Amino acid sequence: MRTEVIDIYQSGKGYKAISKALRLQRTTVRAIIHKWQKHGTVVNLPRSGRPTKITPRAQRRLIREVTKDPRTTSKELKASLASIKVSVHNSTIRKRLGKNGLHGRFPRRKPLLSKKNIRARLNFAKKHLNDWWPNQLLGSGGNYFFTQGHVGLDFFFSLNNKNHHLQTAFSVYLCYI
């Protein structure tokens, strides 16, 4: 398209005629011609700045690993990139993930349970011990734990506009001393 603009311009036509013939805006035609006059070419020129150290292949690997396990830290990701001979800083990894919509978040804090809530949850667990979730509820010595979820999540990556907690953050921990 750009070479066509230059060919028509060299034949003696103006910006208006070129824009009508090729159905381009006049400002686009003008920009193409000015670039050709200044640089002698219409191809994309190299931009300023340092080339990225993370290759597209390494970037896809980062995204795949983080979506598989959101709790992966940037240090762990750095070690996995070192296995494919890509040496980058932790902040570079975090920036690259952020540009792809994966931002580091801390999960929501669960409120502390009062003694009344602990008793109510324990009674609920005892009452429903033989209901539809017998394989998920463990009981030993008066301590009952709902086995779905993780305890002590510190950090994870999530997409934009998502709640800042994992699906397992709703897990119920019933215990009494």
C-alpha positions in Angstrom: 0.0 0.0 0.0 2.8 2.4 0.9 4.7 1.7 -2.3 1.5 2.4 -4.3 1.2 5.8 -2.6 4.8 6.6 -3.6 4.4 5.3 -7.2 1.3 7.5 -7.6 3.0 10.5 -6.0 6.0 10.1 -8.3 3.7 10.1 -11.3 2.7 13.7 -10.3 -0.6 13.4 -8.4 -1.3 15.3 -5.2 -2.4 14.1 -1.8 -6.1 14.5 -2.5 -6.0 12.5 -5.7 -3.9 9.7 -4.0 -6.3 9.5 -1.0 -9.3 9.2 -3.3 -7.7 6.6 -5.5 -6.5 4.4 -2.7 -9.3 5.2 -0.2 -6.9 6.4 2.5 -7.0 9.6 4.6 -5.1 12.5 3.4 -3.0 12.7 6.6 -2.0 9.0 6.0 -0.9 9.7 2.5 1.0 12.8 3.7 2.7 10.8 6.5 3.8 8.1 4.0 5.2 10.6 1.6 7.1 12.6 4.3 8.6 9.4 5.6 9.8 8.5 2.1 11.2 11.9 1.5 13.1 11.9 4.9 14.3 8.3 5.0 14.2 7.1 1.4 12.1 4.1 2.4 8.6 3.3 3.5 9.3 0.1 5.6 9.0 0.1 9.4 12.2 1.5 10.9 13.8 0.2 14.1 12.6 1.8 17.3 14.9 3.3 19.9 15.5 1.4 23.1 17.0 -1.9 24.3 15.5 -5.1 22.8 13.6 -7.3 25.3 15.5 -10.1 26.9 12.4 -12.3 27.3 11.7 -14.0 24.0 8.0 -14.6 22.9 8.6 -18.3 23.7 9.8 -17.5 27.2 6.9 -15.2 27.7 4.4 -17.9 26.8 6.1 -20.2 29.2 5.8 -17.7 32.0 2.1 -17.2 31.4 1.5 -20.9 31.2 3.3 -21.6 34.5 1.5 -18.7 36.3 -2.0 -19.7 35.0 -1.2 -23.3 36.1 -0.2 -22.3 39.6 -1.0 -18.7 40.5 1.1 -18.9 43.7 4.3 -19.3 41.8 6.8 -16.6 42.8 8.9 -14.5 40.5 12.0 -16.2 41.9 10.7 -19.6 40.9 9.8 -18.3 37.5 13.3 -16.9 37.2 14.8 -20.3 37.9 12.5 -21.9 35.3 13.6 -19.4 32.7 17.3 -20.1 33.6 16.7 -23.7 32.5 16.1 -22.4 28.9 19.1 -20.0 29.2 17.1 -16.8 29.7 18.6 -14.7 32.5 16.3 -11.9 33.7 15.6 -10.0 36.9 12.6 -10.7 39.1 11.1 -7.3 38.4 11.4 -7.9 34.7 9.3 -11.1 35.1 6.7 -9.2 37.2 6.5 -6.4 34.6 6.1 -8.8 31.7 3.3 -10.7 33.5 1.7 -7.3 34.4 1.7 -6.3 30.7 -0.2 -9.6 30.0 -2.8 -8.9 32.6 -1.4 -11.0 35.4 -0.8 -8.9 38.4 0.6 -10.0 41.8 -2.0 -9.9 44.5 -2.3 -10.8 48.2 -5.4 -12.8 49.0 -8.1 -11.4 51.2 -7.7 -11.9 54.9 -10.2 -14.1 56.6 -11.7 -12.6 59.7 -10.8 -14.2 63.0 -13.4 -16.5 64.4 -15.0 -15.8 67.7 -15.5 -18.6 70.2 -19.2 -18.5 69.4 -18.5 -19.0 65.7 -16.1 -21.8 66.4 -18.7 -23.6 68.4 -21.4 -23.1 65.8 -19.1 -24.4 63.0 -18.1 -27.4 65.1 -21.8 -28.2 65.8 -22.5 -27.9 62.1 -19.6 -30.2 61.2 -20.7 -32.8 63.8 -24.3 -32.6 62.6 -23.4 -33.0 58.9 -20.5 -35.5 59.4 -22.3 -38.3 57.6 -23.9 -36.1 54.9 -22.9 -35.7 51.3 -19.3 -34.7 52.0 -18.0 -37.5 54.2 -14.7 -37.8 52.2 -14.0 -34.1 52.5 -14.4 -33.7 56.3 -11.7 -35.1 58.5 -12.2 -35.6 62.2 -9.7 -36.5 64.8 -9.7 -35.8 68.5 -12.4 -33.1 68.3 -10.7 -31.1 65.5 -12.6 -31.0 62.2 -11.0 -29.6 59.0 -12.7 -29.0 55.7 -10.0 -30.4 53.3 -10.7 -28.3 50.3 -8.3 -25.4 50.1 -5.0 -24.2 51.4 -3.9 -22.6 54.6 -1.5 -19.7 54.7 -1.6 -18.4 51.1 0.8 -15.5 50.9 0.8 -14.3 47.3 -0.6 -15.2 43.9 -1.0 -13.8 40.4 -4.5 -13.0 39.0 -6.0 -11.5 35.9 -7.4 -7.9 35.9 -10.9 -7.4 37.3 -10.9 -10.6 39.3 -11.6 -10.8 43.0 -8.4 -10.9 44.9 -8.8 -14.3 46.4 -8.6 -17.8 45.2 -11.6 -20.1 44.8 -10.3 -22.0 47.8 -10.4 -19.0 50.1 -13.9 -19.9 51.2 -12.8 -23.1 52.9 -14.0 -23.7 56.4 -11.6 -24.6 59.2 -13.4 -26.0 62.2 -11.4 -26.6 65.3 -11.6 -26.1 69.0 -9.1 -26.5 71.8 
